[in-house]
Amino acid sequence: MASIVNPSMIASVLALVLFFTGWQVPELVQDSLSLLGGITAPIAMLVVGVIVARSPMKNVVKEVRLYPYMIIRQLIFPALFYWGFTALGVSPLLAAVFMLMFAMPAGSMCPTFVAQYNGNAQLAAKATIITTVGRSCSFRCWSRSWDWWVSRRHFASLDFPGETCDRRGRFG
């Protein structure tokens, strides 16, 4: 029970209460919390940098265990999700958005949580770096496959309310 009741859970429940009741906190509190929320991503990247700074960059690249993870997470799973969503009748454009979301790199908060629970934070930081670098390759792969798919179909004939779309999938 003690692991469930922590500051994050209390804040989440409080946020839900505020949302559903429509209550507003004072502007000073809102601004303070917005500033605090704005620094979490940069601090997480600093933590990743500090963890990785302990080892040479060539050790990050030589971490062979991460490459299958990156290929599965950023190429195979997004393709399976895309094909699964389109098979279920989801709009190809929406399925492509989901596909790109699934192909995102490992989050920068991952090493922090791994370190908090006495795991291998250095491996988690390496995974963050490898998947972030791999993101440029996987996104290029997905954008080229999207261009190929759009060039093979009459994409403009799909019904997008109030929008027209050219052969490359751009709205105009």
C-alpha positions in Angstrom: 0.0 0.0 0.0 2.9 2.4 0.8 4.2 2.0 -2.7 0.9 3.1 -4.2 0.6 6.2 -2.0 3.4 8.5 -3.2 3.6 12.2 -4.2 2.9 11.4 -7.9 -0.2 9.4 -7.1 -1.5 12.1 -4.7 -0.9 14.8 -7.4 -2.7 12.7 -10.0 -5.7 12.2 -7.8 -5.8 15.9 -6.9 -5.5 16.8 -10.6 -8.5 14.5 -11.4 -10.5 16.1 -8.6 -9.7 19.6 -9.9 -10.6 18.5 -13.5 -13.9 16.9 -12.8 -15.1 19.5 -10.3 -14.0 22.5 -12.4 -12.2 24.1 -9.5 -9.3 26.4 -10.4 -6.1 26.8 -8.4 -4.7 30.4 -8.0 -2.8 31.7 -11.0 0.4 31.8 -8.9 0.2 28.1 -8.3 -0.7 27.4 -11.9 2.3 29.4 -13.1 4.7 27.7 -10.6 3.5 24.2 -11.6 3.8 25.1 -15.3 7.4 26.2 -14.8 8.2 23.1 -12.8 6.6 20.9 -15.5 8.7 22.7 -18.1 12.0 21.7 -16.6 11.4 18.0 -16.2 12.5 17.0 -19.8 15.7 19.0 -19.7 16.6 17.6 -16.2 15.9 14.1 -17.5 18.2 14.6 -20.4 20.9 15.9 -18.0 20.5 12.7 -15.9 21.0 10.7 -19.1 24.1 12.7 -19.9 25.5 12.2 -16.4 24.9 8.5 -16.5 26.5 8.1 -20.0 29.4 10.4 -19.2 30.8 7.6 -17.1 31.6 5.5 -20.1 33.2 6.3 -23.5 30.9 6.9 -26.4 32.3 3.9 -28.2 30.9 1.7 -25.4 27.4 3.1 -26.2 27.8 2.2 -29.9 29.2 -1.3 -29.1 26.3 -2.2 -26.9 25.1 -5.0 -29.2 22.2 -6.0 -27.0 20.3 -2.8 -27.8 20.3 -3.2 -31.6 17.7 -6.0 -31.8 15.6 -4.0 -29.2 15.8 -0.9 -31.5 14.9 -2.9 -34.6 11.9 -4.5 -33.0 10.7 -1.4 -31.2 11.2 1.1 -34.0 10.6 -0.9 -37.2 8.8 -4.2 -36.6 6.2 -3.2 -34.0 5.2 0.0 -35.7 4.7 -1.9 -39.0 2.6 -4.5 -37.2 0.5 -1.9 -35.5 0.0 0.0 -38.7 -1.1 -3.1 -40.6 -3.3 -4.1 -37.7 -5.0 -0.7 -37.5 -5.7 -0.5 -41.2 -7.0 -4.1 -41.1 -9.5 -3.0 -38.4 -10.6 -0.2 -40.7 -8.8 2.7 -39.1 -8.1 5.6 -41.4 -4.6 5.2 -43.0 -3.6 8.7 -41.9 -4.6 8.0 -38.3 -2.8 4.6 -38.5 0.3 6.4 -39.8 0.2 8.8 -36.9 0.0 5.9 -34.4 2.8 4.1 -36.3 5.1 7.1 -35.8 4.1 7.3 -32.1 5.1 3.7 -31.6 8.4 4.3 -33.4 9.5 7.0 -30.9 12.7 6.4 -29.0 12.9 5.3 -25.4 12.0 8.1 -23.0 14.6 10.1 -21.2 13.0 9.4 -17.9 13.7 5.7 -18.3 17.2 5.7 -16.8 16.0 7.7 -13.8 13.4 5.1 -13.0 15.8 2.3 -13.6 18.3 3.9 -11.2 15.6 4.5 -8.6 14.8 0.8 -8.6 18.5 -0.3 -8.5 18.6 -1.5 -12.1 21.2 -1.0 -14.8 20.8 2.7 -15.4 23.8 2.9 -17.7 22.2 0.4 -20.1 18.9 2.3 -19.9 20.8 5.5 -20.8 22.5 3.8 -23.7 19.1 2.6 -24.9 17.8 6.1 -24.8 20.8 7.3 -26.9 20.7 4.4 -29.4 17.0 4.7 -29.9 17.2 8.5 -30.3 19.8 8.1 -33.0 17.9 5.2 -34.5 14.8 7.4 -34.7 16.2 9.3 -37.6 16.8 6.1 -39.5 13.4 4.6 -38.7 11.5 7.9 -39.4 13.3 8.1 -42.7 12.2 4.5 -43.5 8.6 5.2 -42.5 8.4 8.5 -44.4 9.7 6.8 -47.5 7.3 3.9 -47.2 4.5 6.4 -46.6 5.5 8.3 -49.8 5.5 4.9 -51.7 2.1 4.0 -50.3 0.6 7.3 -51.2 2.1 7.2 -54.7 0.4 3.8 -55.3 -3.1 4.9 -54.3 -5.4 7.8 -55.1 -5.0 9.3 -51.6 -7.0 12.4 -52.5 -10.1 10.3 -52.9 -10.2 9.5 -49.2 -12.7 11.5 -47.3 -11.2 14.0 -45.0 -13.9 16.5 -44.0 -12.9 20.0 -45.1 -9.5 19.0 -46.3 -7.9 18.1 -49.6 -4.8 16.1 -49.9 -2.2 15.8 -52.7 -0.5 12.5 -53.8 2.2 12.9 -51.2 -0.3 13.0 -48.3 0.1 16.8 -47.7 -3.0 18.8 -46.8 -3.6 22.0 -48.6 
